[in-house]
Amino acid sequence: MSSTPTARSAGPVVIDRARAPRPTARRRADGVDAVRIALWVVVAAVVLLPLGAIVWLAASDNHLPLLLGGDIAEAGLNSLVSAVSSAVGAVVVGTVLALLLDRSDLRGRRVLRLLALTPLLVPPFVGAIAWIGIAGPTGSVNALWAQWFGAPLWNIYGGDGVIFLLTVHSYPVAYIIVSAALRRIPSDLEQAARISGASAVRAVMTITVPLLRPAILSAFTLVAVGNLADFGIPSIIGLPERYVTLSTLIYRYIQSGTVESPLEVISTIGVVLLIVAAAAMVIDMLVSRSRWELDGSASADHILPLGVARLPLTVVAWVGVLAITLLPLFALLTQSLLPAPGVPLAWENLTLDNIVRATTMPATVTGAVNSVVLSVLAGVICGIVGLAIGTLVTRTDARSNTALRTVAMLPQAIPGLVIAVGWLIIAPRIGLFNTPWLILCAYVMAFVAIVVQAVSAPLRSTPMTAEEAARISGASRLRALFDISWRMALPAAISGATLVVLTAVRELTISVLLLAPGAQTLGVSIFSLQQAGAYNAASALSLIITLVGLAGLGLAARRAR
């Protein structure tokens, strides 16, 4: 017999339960899962349904040959040229301002920084009306230039004026993106280059600018997509010179029906713009992954001296920024106080009739009430939905979190033109056609990403210790989220909702395409006055909206402090 012990003679077998495989216990569904399902239903209804309708209607027939010829091809080329050119100009201006205001010893740079961001707070179509009073055929600058030199300096109407105004109203976006990236680059690198003998300009061009390339490309992509389907500036500045873009062409198709099956053609254009927006999102994601990660400097940031160029650069920067920010406000004021275009600015010609007319017309009152109601409702809905999504995707672990956040943030990269077309297609099927609630749904789709982003940013940098302590104390996941995370993110959600209200109350592209009887907004009222030739009344209403918007944003910023 063999002396090798058998399994039975060796005694009981000891199982290491720490290493033994365990059956994976399925976590029971709770309130958080119910909230996640509800949010997916909301996001699918508000975001995926309109986009799916565009794709479905575009695929119902082949309209691609129509896109390659005639008016659509010309409008597409104009849109592409204006979007790319203005994006290049905005990135150049924004990058130069970021370097001067955040990295140099330019005089008065703190005040100049605030003034440089002012065009971001003025609706683009209002800026277009203001610049007509400056560089239009009867504008103040052209009138003075014609007196001195016998001919006007520059007529803002046309493609060059569209590109100029798109650049003016989008360079603050580029400045914010580049400035944020610039603050993450240690100034020690530039100082090392200076010690090695490089001049300030060479240090910036060889060290700082290459490190800013990802941010510059991201800013270019965001600005180009945003400008591709802008409606206000091309309609007011481009159409008088027959400079047609995709947004103004779609508006003409909707209003006049000059093409067969207009919704199918418009949806095909919308799919093209949607593909462009999706490609821009992919490019931005790839660029964000390739960004440089540099160790922060322990020392204070070093300011690069401008030397002998300090005075001339200060003068140029101040004159340029003041001309871009204060001149339009002055032009709106003078146009509001003058009885008609071309009337000389003199004390005896000043009148308040335009302001009284603009504020007492039934259409203006209706537009003001609709804008306030729709924007406040959009702010409340976006605040609640954005708070829930932002908290859920940052404070819980689930495979669907990335998809949920991506879908919620997708409309931020989609032109308002595409959003309006999507809701226009599904409106008859959901019973919202020719109602103001259709505009509200489009507002929620377009602006919910603002609150999601506002809530996600502070929560990502906050540790989970408070929620973990609540769970240890016996609270459920939903109770911990509600008592800790949601209350912690509530101020950010309120700030985001306030920004939604201030953005929606001045919106034009979505409102004018989804216009219903009795549902016009303030933006549509101003646009209608401008199109009807009541330029001074449109300027008066634009001035009021601009001042109220600046005051509202100032109060919101003061409360945020």
KOLGUTOR-871107 format. One line per field, with one value per residue (C-alpha): residue number from 1; residue in three letters; x, y, z. Coordinates in pm, 1 decimal. Example, Ala and Ser with C-alpha at 12.3 -4.5 7.8 and 13.67 -1.06 7.14 Angstrom:
BEGIN
nr <- [1  2]
rest <- [ala  ser]
X <- [1230.0  1367.0]
Y <- [-450.0  -106.0]
Z <- [780.0  714.0]
***
This chain:
BEGIN
nr <- [1  2  3  4  5  6  7  8  9  10  11  12  13  14  15  16  17  18  19  20  21  22  23  24  25  26  27  28  29  30  31  32  33  34  35  36  37  38  39  40  41  42  43  44  45  46  47  48  49  50  51  52  53  54  55  56  57  58  59  60  61  62  63  64  65  66  67  68  69  70  71  72  73  74  75  76  77  78  79  80  81  82  83  84  85  86  87  88  89  90  91  92  93  94  95  96  97  98  99  100  101  102  103  104  105  106  107  108  109  110  111  112  113  114  115  116  117  118  119  120  121  122  123  124  125  126  127  128  129  130  131  132  133  134  135  136  137  138  139  140  141  142  143  144  145  146  147  148  149  150  151  152  153  154  155  156  157  158  159  160  161  162  163  164  165  166  167  168  169  170  171  172  173  174  175  176  177  178  179  180  181  182  183  184  185  186  187  188  189  190  191  192  193  194  195  196  197  198  199  200  201  202  203  204  205  206  207  208  209  210  211  212  213  214  215  216  217  218  219  220  221  222  223  224  225  226  227  228  229  230  231  232  233  234  235  236  237  238  239  240  241  242  243  244  245  246  247  248  249  250  251  252  253  254  255  256  257  258  259  260  261  262  263  264  265  266  267  268  269  270  271  272  273  274  275  276  277  278  279  280  281  282  283  284  285  286  287  288  289  290  291  292  293  294  295  296  297  298  299  300  301  302  303  304  305  306  307  308  309  310  311  312  313  314  315  316  317  318  319  320  321  322  323  324  325  326  327  328  329  330  331  332  333  334  335  336  337  338  339  340  341  342  343  344  345  346  347  348  349  350  351  352  353  354  355  356  357  358  359  360  361  362  363  364  365  366  367  368  369  370  371  372  373  374  375  376  377  378  379  380  381  382  383  384  385  386  387  388  389  390  391  392  393  394  395  396  397  398  399  400  401  402  403  404  405  406  407  408  409  410  411  412  413  414  415  416  417  418  419  420  421  422  423  424  425  426  427  428  429  430  431  432  433  434  435  436  437  438  439  440  441  442  443  444  445  446  447  448  449  450  451  452  453  454  455  456  457  458  459  460  461  462  463  464  465  466  467  468  469  470  471  472  473  474  475  476  477  478  479  480  481  482  483  484  485  486  487  488  489  490  491  492  493  494  495  496  497  498  499  500  501  502  503  504  505  506  507  508  509  510  511  512  513  514  515  516  517  518  519  520  521  522  523  524  525  526  527  528  529  530  531  532  533  534  535  536  537  538  539  540  541  542  543  544  545  546  547  548  549  550  551  552  553  554  555  556  557  558  559  560  561]
rest <- [met  ser  ser  thr  pro  thr  ala  arg  ser  ala  gly  pro  val  val  ile  asp  arg  ala  arg  ala  pro  arg  pro  thr  ala  arg  arg  arg  ala  asp  gly  val  asp  ala  val  arg  ile  ala  leu  trp  val  val  val  ala  ala  val  val  leu  leu  pro  leu  gly  ala  ile  val  trp  leu  ala  ala  ser  asp  asn  his  leu  pro  leu  leu  leu  gly  gly  asp  ile  ala  glu  ala  gly  leu  asn  ser  leu  val  ser  ala  val  ser  ser  ala  val  gly  ala  val  val  val  gly  thr  val  leu  ala  leu  leu  leu  asp  arg  ser  asp  leu  arg  gly  arg  arg  val  leu  arg  leu  leu  ala  leu  thr  pro  leu  leu  val  pro  pro  phe  val  gly  ala  ile  ala  trp  ile  gly  ile  ala  gly  pro  thr  gly  ser  val  asn  ala  leu  trp  ala  gln  trp  phe  gly  ala  pro  leu  trp  asn  ile  tyr  gly  gly  asp  gly  val  ile  phe  leu  leu  thr  val  his  ser  tyr  pro  val  ala  tyr  ile  ile  val  ser  ala  ala  leu  arg  arg  ile  pro  ser  asp  leu  glu  gln  ala  ala  arg  ile  ser  gly  ala  ser  ala  val  arg  ala  val  met  thr  ile  thr  val  pro  leu  leu  arg  pro  ala  ile  leu  ser  ala  phe  thr  leu  val  ala  val  gly  asn  leu  ala  asp  phe  gly  ile  pro  ser  ile  ile  gly  leu  pro  glu  arg  tyr  val  thr  leu  ser  thr  leu  ile  tyr  arg  tyr  ile  gln  ser  gly  thr  val  glu  ser  pro  leu  glu  val  ile  ser  thr  ile  gly  val  val  leu  leu  ile  val  ala  ala  ala  ala  met  val  ile  asp  met  leu  val  ser  arg  ser  arg  trp  glu  leu  asp  gly  ser  ala  ser  ala  asp  his  ile  leu  pro  leu  gly  val  ala  arg  leu  pro  leu  thr  val  val  ala  trp  val  gly  val  leu  ala  ile  thr  leu  leu  pro  leu  phe  ala  leu  leu  thr  gln  ser  leu  leu  pro  ala  pro  gly  val  pro  leu  ala  trp  glu  asn  leu  thr  leu  asp  asn  ile  val  arg  ala  thr  thr  met  pro  ala  thr  val  thr  gly  ala  val  asn  ser  val  val  leu  ser  val  leu  ala  gly  val  ile  cys  gly  ile  val  gly  leu  ala  ile  gly  thr  leu  val  thr  arg  thr  asp  ala  arg  ser  asn  thr  ala  leu  arg  thr  val  ala  met  leu  pro  gln  ala  ile  pro  gly  leu  val  ile  ala  val  gly  trp  leu  ile  ile  ala  pro  arg  ile  gly  leu  phe  asn  thr  pro  trp  leu  ile  leu  cys  ala  tyr  val  met  ala  phe  val  ala  ile  val  val  gln  ala  val  ser  ala  pro  leu  arg  ser  thr  pro  met  thr  ala  glu  glu  ala  ala  arg  ile  ser  gly  ala  ser  arg  leu  arg  ala  leu  phe  asp  ile  ser  trp  arg  met  ala  leu  pro  ala  ala  ile  ser  gly  ala  thr  leu  val  val  leu  thr  ala  val  arg  glu  leu  thr  ile  ser  val  leu  leu  leu  ala  pro  gly  ala  gln  thr  leu  gly  val  ser  ile  phe  ser  leu  gln  gln  ala  gly  ala  tyr  asn  ala  ala  ser  ala  leu  ser  leu  ile  ile  thr  leu  val  gly  leu  ala  gly  leu  gly  leu  ala  ala  arg  arg  ala  arg]
X <- [0.0  117.6  210.4  78.7  -205.7  -540.9  -775.0  -989.4  -696.9  -557.5  -839.4  -1087.0  -1008.8  -971.3  -1114.3  -969.6  -1290.2  -1096.6  -956.5  -1244.2  -1466.1  -1788.5  -2115.6  -2162.1  -2462.7  -2677.9  -2737.7  -3104.4  -3254.7  -3316.9  -3426.9  -3108.5  -3178.1  -3533.8  -3400.3  -3150.1  -3425.6  -3642.7  -3354.5  -3289.2  -3656.5  -3635.7  -3309.1  -3437.0  -3755.4  -3587.7  -3261.6  -3267.7  -3624.0  -3575.2  -3236.1  -3375.9  -3662.5  -3414.4  -3220.1  -3537.3  -3693.6  -3366.9  -3330.4  -3685.7  -3571.8  -3245.2  -3202.5  -2823.2  -2814.2  -3013.8  -2747.7  -2474.7  -2624.6  -2822.1  -2900.3  -2807.0  -2452.5  -2398.9  -2545.3  -2334.4  -2018.2  -2101.2  -2168.5  -1841.5  -1637.6  -1792.4  -1766.4  -1403.6  -1288.1  -1457.6  -1324.8  -970.4  -1014.1  -1170.9  -891.2  -620.7  -782.8  -861.7  -509.9  -341.6  -569.4  -501.7  -125.4  -148.2  -400.0  -283.2  91.3  222.9  251.8  -2.9  -146.6  -502.4  -534.9  -788.3  -1041.6  -958.5  -1031.3  -1384.6  -1448.0  -1312.9  -1574.7  -1867.8  -1954.4  -2025.2  -2312.7  -2474.6  -2697.5  -2533.5  -2840.3  -2843.8  -2477.3  -2558.5  -2822.9  -2576.4  -2300.0  -2538.1  -2553.0  -2172.5  -2072.6  -2401.0  -2461.4  -2591.6  -2384.4  -2199.8  -1849.5  -1935.8  -2110.4  -1805.0  -1567.2  -1776.9  -1767.5  -1389.4  -1292.4  -1600.4  -1684.2  -1790.6  -1518.3  -1675.9  -2024.6  -2084.6  -2353.3  -2233.9  -2011.4  -1719.6  -1952.4  -2092.4  -1740.9  -1641.5  -1941.3  -1916.9  -1555.7  -1647.6  -1913.8  -1713.3  -1360.0  -1456.4  -1526.1  -1180.9  -1027.2  -1191.6  -1071.6  -716.0  -689.0  -791.3  -522.6  -265.7  -315.5  -215.4  119.7  390.1  562.4  891.8  928.9  923.1  1159.5  1404.9  1395.8  1452.2  1752.7  1892.8  1889.2  1554.7  1347.5  998.0  837.6  1053.6  990.0  615.8  625.8  855.9  736.6  387.4  210.0  302.8  164.1  -155.9  -219.8  -474.2  -672.2  -649.7  -779.0  -1059.0  -1158.8  -1149.7  -1373.4  -1628.2  -1646.0  -1666.0  -1955.8  -2138.1  -2096.0  -2182.5  -2557.0  -2588.2  -2903.4  -2917.2  -2601.7  -2637.1  -3005.7  -2951.4  -2609.9  -2588.4  -2933.4  -2941.3  -2642.7  -2783.3  -2524.8  -2727.9  -2619.0  -2775.4  -2963.5  -3124.3  -3197.7  -3376.4  -3576.4  -3680.9  -3782.0  -3995.2  -4161.5  -4221.8  -4213.4  -4008.6  -3882.2  -4067.7  -4089.8  -3926.1  -3909.1  -3727.8  -3478.0  -3429.1  -3379.4  -3112.6  -2930.7  -2976.7  -2814.0  -2513.0  -2481.1  -2529.4  -2244.8  -2024.9  -2114.0  -2044.7  -1710.1  -1627.3  -1709.3  -1484.5  -1200.4  -1240.2  -1234.8  -922.5  -755.0  -845.8  -684.2  -359.0  -324.2  -4.7  -10.5  247.4  341.8  227.8  488.1  533.6  632.4  408.4  346.1  601.4  473.1  656.8  772.6  673.6  955.0  936.1  629.8  427.1  286.3  190.6  43.2  -156.5  -293.5  -381.3  -546.7  -752.8  -862.1  -957.0  -1150.3  -1331.1  -1423.3  -1568.9  -1755.2  -1859.0  -1915.0  -2207.0  -2376.2  -2332.1  -2469.8  -2777.3  -2831.8  -2807.6  -3031.7  -3286.2  -3296.8  -3309.2  -3639.7  -3509.3  -3188.0  -2961.9  -3088.8  -2790.9  -2708.7  -2811.0  -2986.5  -3298.1  -3334.0  -3335.7  -3664.0  -3794.8  -4063.1  -3876.8  -3828.3  -4194.3  -4307.6  -4082.2  -4194.9  -4568.8  -4642.1  -4868.9  -4620.6  -4340.9  -4550.0  -4651.5  -4292.3  -4166.0  -4423.6  -4355.0  -3978.1  -3992.6  -4231.8  -4049.1  -3701.3  -3795.9  -3964.9  -3661.9  -3433.1  -3636.1  -3660.5  -3295.3  -3195.0  -3378.7  -3281.6  -2924.3  -2877.9  -2999.0  -2785.3  -2472.3  -2495.3  -2574.5  -2291.1  -2026.9  -2126.2  -2239.1  -2080.3  -2273.3  -2182.4  -2441.9  -2306.6  -2076.2  -2351.2  -2602.6  -2366.2  -2267.4  -2629.4  -2712.5  -2410.2  -2458.1  -2690.2  -2415.3  -2223.6  -2530.8  -2632.0  -2962.4  -3077.7  -3064.7  -3244.4  -3526.1  -3561.2  -3584.9  -3868.0  -4038.5  -4055.0  -4204.2  -4431.8  -4745.2  -4711.0  -4691.7  -4958.8  -4727.1  -4736.7  -4798.7  -4773.1  -4520.5  -4448.2  -4262.1  -4013.3  -3987.3  -3898.4  -3630.0  -3492.5  -3463.7  -3281.5  -3043.8  -2956.9  -2970.6  -2599.7  -2520.6  -2651.5  -2498.1  -2158.1  -2205.0  -2294.2  -2035.8  -1732.2  -1740.8  -1858.3  -1565.2  -1319.1  -1507.6  -1422.3  -1689.3  -1625.8  -1952.8  -2166.2  -1969.2  -2026.9  -2399.8  -2407.5  -2222.1  -2480.2  -2755.6  -2876.1  -2976.2  -2792.8  -3075.2  -3093.9  -2717.5  -2731.2  -3020.7  -2894.3  -2527.2  -2454.6  -2765.5  -2755.3  -2384.1  -2438.7  -2752.1  -2569.7  -2397.1  -2730.8  -2894.4  -2610.2  -2645.3  -3023.3  -2978.8  -2746.3  -3009.2  -3274.7  -3049.1  -2951.8  -3302.0  -3463.7  -3242.1  -3242.4  -3340.7  -3249.9  -3474.1  -3753.5  -3781.3  -3788.9  -4050.1  -4259.2  -4629.2  -4920.0  -4912.5  -4588.2  -4327.4  -4040.3  -3841.3  -3577.2  -3840.2  -3999.2  -3668.4  -3606.4  -3955.4  -3904.7  -3572.6  -3719.4  -4013.1  -3777.1  -3839.3  -3464.9  -3476.7  -3749.3  -3551.4  -3244.1  -3441.6  -3568.7  -3220.5  -3068.8  -3317.4  -3254.1  -2876.2  -2880.0  -3114.6  -2899.6  -2577.2  -2738.9  -2874.0  -2540.0  -2368.1  -2605.5  -2558.7  -2179.7  -2200.7  -2415.3  -2176.2  -1897.3]
Y <- [0.0  343.5  567.7  877.2  1020.4  1040.2  1336.8  1163.6  1075.0  1428.0  1570.5  1846.0  2078.6  2445.7  2693.3  3044.6  3247.9  3566.4  3417.3  3198.3  3334.8  3482.5  3496.2  3854.9  3991.4  4218.6  4556.7  4621.0  4908.4  5213.3  5576.1  5680.3  5430.2  5563.2  5918.4  5805.3  5640.3  5952.0  6172.6  5944.4  5976.1  6357.0  6376.7  6136.8  6340.5  6680.5  6604.2  6273.5  6297.4  6626.1  6516.3  6178.5  6351.4  6554.0  6243.9  6044.7  6312.1  6378.8  6006.4  5982.6  6117.8  6201.6  6578.1  6575.2  6681.1  6988.2  7081.5  7084.3  7349.6  7670.0  7883.0  7620.2  7575.6  7951.7  7996.0  7706.4  7858.1  8197.3  8034.8  7842.1  8147.6  8371.3  8106.6  8014.0  8371.8  8504.1  8212.0  8286.2  8654.5  8577.9  8339.0  8587.1  8874.1  8654.6  8510.2  8850.4  8993.4  8696.8  8743.9  9121.4  9120.1  8810.8  8792.4  9146.8  9474.2  9652.8  9954.4  9929.9  9565.2  9478.8  9735.7  9657.7  9288.9  9367.0  9599.2  9343.6  9090.0  9329.8  9208.7  8865.9  9019.9  9195.6  8988.5  8968.2  9104.6  9402.8  9460.2  9452.8  9723.9  9931.3  9905.0  10016.1  10347.9  10361.9  10226.2  10210.7  10431.0  10710.0  10611.3  10866.6  10757.5  10748.5  11086.0  11250.6  11082.3  11193.7  11553.6  11547.3  11333.0  11338.6  10965.4  10722.0  10520.3  10172.8  10031.9  9758.0  9587.6  9273.1  8973.4  9167.9  9329.8  8988.5  8852.7  9162.1  9148.1  8772.0  8827.5  9108.8  8902.3  8579.2  8688.7  8699.9  8323.9  8263.9  8492.9  8302.1  7962.3  8076.6  8274.3  7968.9  7761.5  8038.8  8041.5  7673.2  7739.3  7826.3  8154.4  7992.4  7856.4  8206.1  8330.9  8051.5  8155.0  8518.9  8421.6  8231.2  8552.9  8539.2  8855.5  8876.8  8833.0  8534.0  8371.2  8399.4  8282.1  7983.4  7872.0  7995.9  7994.2  7630.7  7520.4  7712.9  7535.0  7284.8  7566.9  7776.4  7487.0  7422.7  7790.1  7793.8  7485.9  7619.5  7965.0  7831.3  7596.8  7873.0  8123.1  7873.4  7905.4  8249.9  8421.4  8773.2  8922.5  8772.9  8866.9  9230.7  9295.0  9041.7  9032.7  9402.2  9317.8  8973.9  8793.0  8479.9  8219.6  7886.4  8036.4  8315.3  8073.7  7833.8  8125.1  8217.7  7858.4  7840.7  8178.1  8167.5  7799.8  7875.5  7517.5  7188.5  6984.5  7257.6  7058.5  6770.0  7006.1  7194.9  6868.5  6764.9  7092.5  7028.8  6685.0  6840.9  7096.6  6820.1  6621.2  6931.4  6983.8  6618.8  6636.2  6949.8  6769.4  6477.3  6712.7  6897.7  6569.6  6452.6  6786.7  6784.8  6443.1  6566.7  6875.1  6932.7  6860.8  7083.2  7101.9  7426.2  7678.7  7739.3  8100.0  8386.7  8444.8  8666.8  8952.4  8999.4  9360.5  9523.1  9776.5  10059.5  9898.8  9934.9  10282.1  10226.9  9882.7  10030.9  10305.4  10061.1  9815.6  10082.6  10253.2  9922.2  9786.6  10116.1  10144.0  9791.8  9825.1  10187.2  10304.3  10060.6  10170.4  10535.5  10458.8  10288.9  10586.9  10844.2  10642.8  10608.9  10984.1  11091.5  11094.5  10921.4  10786.9  11054.6  11336.0  11534.5  11487.8  11821.0  11921.4  12045.2  11710.8  11492.3  11324.1  11044.6  10941.1  10628.8  10503.5  10568.7  10401.5  10101.0  10039.1  10094.9  9908.9  9605.5  9381.9  9491.6  9433.9  9089.6  9008.3  9121.5  8911.6  8604.9  8644.2  8677.5  8385.0  8152.2  8242.7  8204.6  7869.7  7757.7  7865.8  7673.2  7355.7  7367.5  7437.0  7130.7  6892.2  7023.1  6995.9  6635.6  6533.5  6716.8  6564.8  6215.7  6190.6  6328.5  6169.2  5820.2  5526.8  5393.6  5283.6  5516.0  5832.0  5923.7  5868.1  6069.0  6363.1  6349.1  6358.0  6642.1  6843.9  6767.9  7065.6  7302.7  7211.8  7212.6  7536.4  7681.5  7653.0  7270.8  7267.9  7481.6  7261.1  6946.7  7085.8  7226.1  6874.6  6702.2  6990.6  6875.9  6522.2  6626.1  6896.2  7194.1  7346.8  7724.0  7742.6  7922.7  7594.0  7476.4  7760.0  7660.2  7300.9  7425.3  7658.6  7368.9  7157.7  7438.4  7564.9  7269.4  7208.2  7543.6  7421.3  7073.8  7231.6  7481.4  7202.0  6945.6  7173.0  7239.4  6887.6  6725.4  6909.7  6825.6  6500.0  6237.8  6220.0  6390.5  6149.4  5851.3  5970.1  5998.8  5645.0  5510.1  5683.0  5484.3  5720.8  5576.8  5673.2  5903.0  6067.5  6121.4  6280.1  6503.6  6613.2  6655.4  6675.4  6857.0  7113.7  7161.9  7221.1  7435.0  7774.7  7665.8  7547.5  7881.7  8067.9  7845.2  7890.6  8268.5  8255.7  8051.2  8317.0  8601.7  8409.5  8296.0  8637.0  8779.2  8477.2  8522.4  8225.4  7965.6  8212.7  8349.6  8003.9  7869.0  8187.5  8132.7  8379.1  8571.8  8401.8  8646.6  8730.9  9047.8  8938.0  8879.9  9219.8  9398.0  9198.3  9281.1  9653.8  9643.5  9458.1  9701.9  9999.8  10134.9  10153.7  10410.7  10228.9  9904.6  10084.6  10214.7  9867.8  9721.2  9979.2  9893.2  9519.0  9570.8  9786.8  9548.6  9251.6  9418.3  9517.1  9165.1  9000.8  9254.3  9174.3  8800.2  8838.5  9049.1  8786.3  8511.1  8685.1]
Z <- [0.0  -75.0  214.1  38.6  249.1  82.9  97.6  360.0  588.4  571.7  783.9  703.2  414.3  516.7  264.1  248.5  214.5  148.7  -171.5  -265.6  -540.7  -411.2  -592.0  -706.2  -524.2  -730.7  -575.1  -524.1  -714.8  -501.4  -531.0  -712.4  -990.8  -1020.3  -1048.5  -1312.0  -1518.3  -1489.8  -1604.7  -1901.7  -1998.8  -1976.7  -2171.2  -2437.2  -2480.8  -2481.3  -2666.1  -2850.9  -2987.6  -3182.3  -3314.0  -3413.9  -3594.9  -3800.4  -3902.0  -3975.7  -4193.9  -4377.9  -4452.8  -4591.3  -4927.3  -5098.5  -5100.1  -5115.8  -5484.4  -5386.5  -5132.2  -5394.9  -5617.9  -5630.0  -5327.7  -5068.8  -5199.9  -5207.8  -4859.1  -4728.2  -4872.6  -4719.9  -4382.7  -4397.8  -4494.9  -4231.7  -3957.5  -4026.5  -4085.4  -3771.6  -3566.8  -3681.5  -3599.3  -3261.0  -3166.3  -3268.1  -3075.9  -2774.8  -2756.7  -2787.4  -2517.1  -2288.9  -2322.3  -2269.3  -1985.0  -1796.8  -1864.5  -1923.3  -1732.9  -1953.2  -1771.1  -1642.6  -1739.5  -1464.9  -1583.4  -1944.9  -1882.8  -1767.3  -2061.9  -2309.6  -2198.2  -2253.5  -2610.4  -2460.1  -2263.1  -2560.5  -2794.4  -3139.9  -3321.1  -3082.3  -3158.5  -3529.2  -3484.7  -3281.2  -3541.0  -3815.9  -3630.4  -3641.3  -3981.5  -4171.7  -4478.2  -4251.2  -3946.5  -3738.5  -3841.9  -4211.3  -4187.9  -4029.2  -4271.1  -4567.3  -4441.0  -4416.8  -4717.1  -4940.4  -4920.4  -4645.0  -4473.4  -4476.8  -4524.3  -4268.0  -4478.6  -4655.7  -4593.8  -4446.4  -4194.5  -4097.4  -4039.5  -3840.7  -3607.1  -3558.3  -3456.1  -3216.6  -3041.1  -3019.5  -2924.6  -2551.5  -2569.1  -2714.8  -2452.6  -2164.8  -2295.3  -2371.0  -2047.7  -1842.5  -2015.7  -1972.3  -1594.8  -1583.5  -1753.3  -1496.1  -1568.9  -1461.6  -1814.4  -1960.7  -1691.7  -1774.1  -2139.6  -2040.0  -1824.3  -2121.4  -2322.3  -2503.5  -2535.4  -2387.0  -2729.3  -2817.6  -2479.5  -2533.9  -2897.5  -2835.8  -2491.0  -2410.3  -2747.0  -2833.0  -2495.5  -2572.1  -2903.3  -2763.6  -2599.5  -2915.5  -3128.7  -2878.7  -2886.2  -3267.3  -3287.7  -3039.0  -3200.0  -3555.1  -3473.6  -3287.3  -3569.8  -3843.5  -3784.3  -3627.4  -3748.2  -3604.1  -3756.0  -4109.6  -4127.6  -4026.5  -4183.9  -4467.8  -4627.9  -4738.3  -4963.2  -5056.9  -4846.2  -4764.6  -4507.9  -4413.5  -4119.2  -4323.1  -4608.8  -4373.1  -4231.9  -4586.7  -4662.7  -4347.1  -4400.3  -4776.1  -4874.0  -5185.0  -5205.2  -5244.1  -4919.4  -4712.1  -4386.9  -4557.5  -4718.4  -4391.7  -4201.3  -4451.5  -4389.1  -4017.1  -4045.1  -4218.3  -3939.2  -3681.7  -3835.3  -3823.0  -3456.4  -3371.1  -3549.1  -3351.4  -3025.2  -3121.2  -3213.1  -2884.6  -2688.7  -2869.1  -2811.2  -2441.0  -2402.0  -2557.1  -2341.2  -2150.1  -1777.2  -1610.0  -1245.3  -1090.5  -986.1  -614.8  -676.3  -778.9  -1149.5  -1313.7  -1527.7  -1854.1  -1898.2  -2226.0  -2208.7  -2458.3  -2617.6  -2297.5  -2373.0  -2739.8  -2666.1  -2377.0  -2601.8  -2881.3  -2642.0  -2465.3  -2787.6  -2949.7  -2651.3  -2587.0  -2955.5  -2953.0  -2622.5  -2565.2  -2923.7  -2983.6  -2659.9  -2757.9  -3104.7  -2956.1  -2728.1  -3006.8  -3241.5  -2962.0  -2903.2  -3268.8  -3460.3  -3775.0  -3931.2  -4077.4  -3852.7  -3715.6  -3348.2  -3197.7  -2879.1  -3058.7  -3240.1  -2929.3  -2838.5  -2617.9  -2866.6  -2979.7  -2623.9  -2540.6  -2861.9  -2814.2  -2457.2  -2505.6  -2829.0  -2775.2  -2956.2  -2723.3  -2410.9  -2537.4  -2627.1  -2286.2  -2100.5  -2317.5  -2282.7  -1905.7  -1861.3  -2102.5  -1976.6  -1607.8  -1673.4  -1875.4  -1590.7  -1330.4  -1540.4  -1645.9  -1285.2  -1151.3  -1432.6  -1453.4  -1076.0  -1077.5  -1378.4  -1261.9  -914.3  -1036.9  -1290.5  -1051.2  -717.0  -819.1  -1000.3  -1296.7  -1646.4  -1794.4  -1627.9  -1916.2  -2172.2  -1967.3  -1931.4  -2299.9  -2417.2  -2177.2  -2292.8  -2664.9  -2739.9  -2626.2  -2941.8  -3169.1  -3343.3  -3227.4  -3586.0  -3569.1  -3233.5  -3373.3  -3683.8  -3469.5  -3258.6  -3568.1  -3713.9  -3408.9  -3301.5  -3493.5  -3358.0  -2991.2  -3005.2  -2949.7  -3296.9  -3293.7  -2913.8  -2691.7  -2512.0  -2820.4  -2767.0  -2399.4  -2491.2  -2732.0  -2462.1  -2216.3  -2474.9  -2568.0  -2219.1  -1976.9  -2044.2  -1879.5  -1542.4  -1580.0  -1636.9  -1353.4  -1108.0  -1221.4  -1194.8  -815.1  -726.5  -906.8  -683.0  -361.0  -175.0  -108.6  266.1  362.5  157.8  292.1  648.7  577.8  438.2  743.1  963.6  792.6  519.9  185.0  -132.8  -238.3  105.2  108.9  -237.3  -141.4  201.0  105.3  -267.9  -391.4  -115.9  -172.6  -545.9  -505.8  -524.7  -848.1  -988.0  -901.3  -1074.8  -1380.7  -1384.6  -1361.1  -1660.7  -1846.9  -1776.6  -1890.3  -2205.1  -2298.0  -2249.8  -2528.0  -2760.9  -3127.5  -3351.3  -3185.8  -3114.3  -3467.6  -3629.2  -3383.3  -3382.8  -3313.1  -3311.6  -2985.9  -2878.9  -3003.7  -2770.0  -2712.9  -2960.2  -3227.5  -3147.9  -3206.4  -3522.9  -3653.2  -3586.8  -3770.0  -4068.3  -4082.1  -4110.6  -3758.8  -3695.2  -3416.8  -3224.2  -3261.9  -3125.8  -2827.1  -2736.2  -2793.7  -2559.5  -2285.0  -2319.2  -2318.1  -2005.0  -1822.1  -1921.4  -1808.0  -1478.9  -1423.2  -1491.0  -1266.7  -979.5  -1036.1  -1030.5  -715.2  -540.8  -653.2  -461.9]
***
